[in-house]
Amino acid sequence: ELPAIIFLHCAGADHSIWYLQTRYFAYHGYSILAVDFPGHGRSEGEFIKSIEEMANWIPELIRAAGLEQASLVGHSMGALVALECAARFSENVSSLCLIGSAAKMPVHPVLLDASLKGDLLAFDLVTSWEHGPTGHFGHPPVPGLSLLGGAQALLNSGPNGALGVDLAACNNYHNGMNAASKISCPVLCLSGSQDKMSPSFEGMKLAEAIPDAKFHIIEDCGHMVMLEKADECLRMLKEHFQSTLTLN
């Protein structure tokens, strides 16, 4: 049985944000699940409206995949879900990688209000705030890829209300530090040096609250670490899994 890694997306997004990482691991001895939360992407069902409920959904997913354990890689909202899940269901989580994470993720009132009203201003704000220099000034990891354009297209393709529900879930989550203290598996935390949505100093605070967690800052990078600095993100993930998971 191959070691399994589950990738969890951020607010208003879907599994496609991970394509630059999942492809590598799928071809190098790992079983990969890049999932869409209910109501997102290709997943049917109602939105899950809290981080705690999303965390409860993960063990169901693991069992449905015929697994006992999996490593969780989460970005932003997905990182909160991974953190809460590992604290609640340690027997199901073999390791964690928390990207663009913090113990608390309060959402700017203007953004939260716009997202809950379905105002397109929310898409503009998210697209602008979540990208650092790489997104705003070019030099994408893949020639011809527009990070800002891709983000807008992804948000516009999502179901109505997804971004608002997800941002509200992040805004209402307050158990991060308590969950961090209960983590017993290996943990890697990655933050972008110019992240405006989950500043790196908040990522460091979270890492310091998790027993034996490793923390790494990726320079000249905003919130979308796995897209803005895909190669460095992949390198850090590879090192983490090579040291924590055993390949058959």
Buried (B, 14 or more C-beta within 10 A) or exposed (E): EBBBBBBBBBBBBBBBBBBBBBEBBBEEEBBBBBBBBBBBBEEEEEBBBBBBBBBBBBBEBBEEBEBEBBBBBBBBBBBBBBBBBBBBBBEBBBBBBBBBBBBBBEBBEEBBBBBBEEBEEBBBBBBBBBBBBBBEEEEBBEEEEEBBEBBBEBBEEBBEBBBBBBBBBBBBBEBBEEBBEBBEBBBBBBBBBBBBBBBBEBBBBBBEBBEEBBBBBBEEBBBBBBBBBBEBBBEBBBEBBEEBBEEE
